[in-house]
Amino acid sequence: MGRSMLIAFVTSVVTTAATFAALTFADQRGLLDALHGRHGAVDVPSISGMSVEQARELLRSRDLLLSLDDKQPDRTVPAGRIVSQAPLPGSRTPRGITIRALVSSGANAVTIPALAGARPDDAVEQLRNRALATGHRRDEPSDTIAAGLVIDTDPPAGRSVAPDTQVTLRVSTGGAQKPVPKVVGFRLTRAKKTLQDAGFTIGTTRTGSSDSYDDDVIIKQDPVADTLAAPHSAVNLVIND
């Protein structure tokens, strides 16, 4: 009996020592925290008042993500900064979740209207009606908006801005000029297709005479080949009779 009790006692001591050593090893390496879930959750920091970039960086350092839900006017938080968030600051949340936030559009924010295709004078009037200021006009080519009409604005339509923000009107000068193709020596059907494929149209056609060309072919064009002209402009032709 005495020998059996001694063996049991020694076995218990060895087991206890081994267990203690294992727990100490695990604790020194933070494994116990992980078992209790303390490494799986973090405190949600406050991101109110921060810029989107600052908030994203702070959340990233805690293994959290940022999602912007919408913009809302706010009298105290400057435009472009975080107004509110969910989950709330101080709450515990698992790593890797997304923090949703609203961004301030500033006090009494104004939405820039869609002005594409409008005449500049009408666009200026619409901006004034929304308490927005007109910035410098910028002329630029456009293949889709007719010359003299508004292409877009800067800042763009739909953007929420503070009152009195200057809005630049981008106004079309028409399509960028390109060279007129050569159609002299072509018959009318081929000349028409060549011009249309290059973005031009047939203007006037009349007959003329030239011994250098066959009958019914183009002997003269105006503008001449390689002249720079606006897209959709007309090219006048003279056909050999």
PEQUIFEN-V873875 format. One record per helix or strand. SS is the DSSP state (H for helix, E for strand). FROM is the first residue (numbers start at 1). TO is the last residue. Records with the same first field share a line. If there is no record, write none. Layout:
# PEQUIFEN-V873875
SS = FROM-TO + FROM-TO
This chain:
# PEQUIFEN-V873875
H = 2-28 + 31-35 + 52-60 + 120-129 + 188-197
E = 41-43 + 51-51 + 65-72 + 81-86 + 92-94 + 98-104 + 110-111 + 119-119 + 133-134 + 138-140 + 149-154 + 160-161 + 166-172 + 178-179 + 187-187 + 201-208 + 217-222 + 228-229 + 234-240
